[in-house]
C-alpha cells in the first residue's frame, strides 16, 4: 500500500509531501497523529496551525 501511495505522488504534476503531525489532546493529554499530503510550499502552514 505504501508503494502505491509513493508511486501516485511521483506521477502528480506538483511535488507533494506526506506530513505527519503529533497533536496532544487537551481533554485526555494523549497524543494522536494527523496525516496529510500537501504541496511542498504549504508544509510549514500545515505544521504551524493547531
C-alpha positions in Angstrom: 0.0 0.0 0.0 2.8 2.4 0.8 4.5 1.8 -2.5 1.2 2.6 -4.3 0.9 5.9 -2.5 4.5 6.8 -3.3 4.1 5.9 -6.9 1.0 8.1 -7.2 2.8 11.0 -5.6 5.6 10.8 -8.1 3.2 10.9 -11.0 1.5 14.1 -9.9 2.5 17.3 -11.6 3.2 19.1 -8.4 5.7 17.9 -5.9 3.8 16.7 -2.8 4.9 15.8 0.7 3.3 13.5 3.2 3.3 15.3 6.5 2.6 13.7 9.9 2.0 15.9 12.9 1.7 14.8 16.5 -1.2 16.6 18.3 -1.8 16.5 22.1 -5.5 16.2 23.2 -6.5 18.9 25.7 -9.0 16.7 27.4 -7.0 13.5 28.0 -3.4 14.6 27.4 -2.9 11.7 25.0 -1.1 12.2 21.7 -2.6 11.4 18.3 -1.2 11.8 14.8 -2.6 13.9 12.0 -1.5 13.0 8.4 -2.0 14.9 5.2 -0.5 15.1 1.8 0.3 18.7 1.0 2.2 20.6 -1.7 5.8 21.4 -0.7 5.1 25.2 -0.3 2.3 24.5 2.2 4.2 22.2 4.6 5.1 25.0 7.1 1.5 26.3 7.1 0.2 22.8 8.0 2.7 22.4 10.8 2.1 25.8 12.3 -1.7 25.6 12.5 -3.3 24.0 15.6 
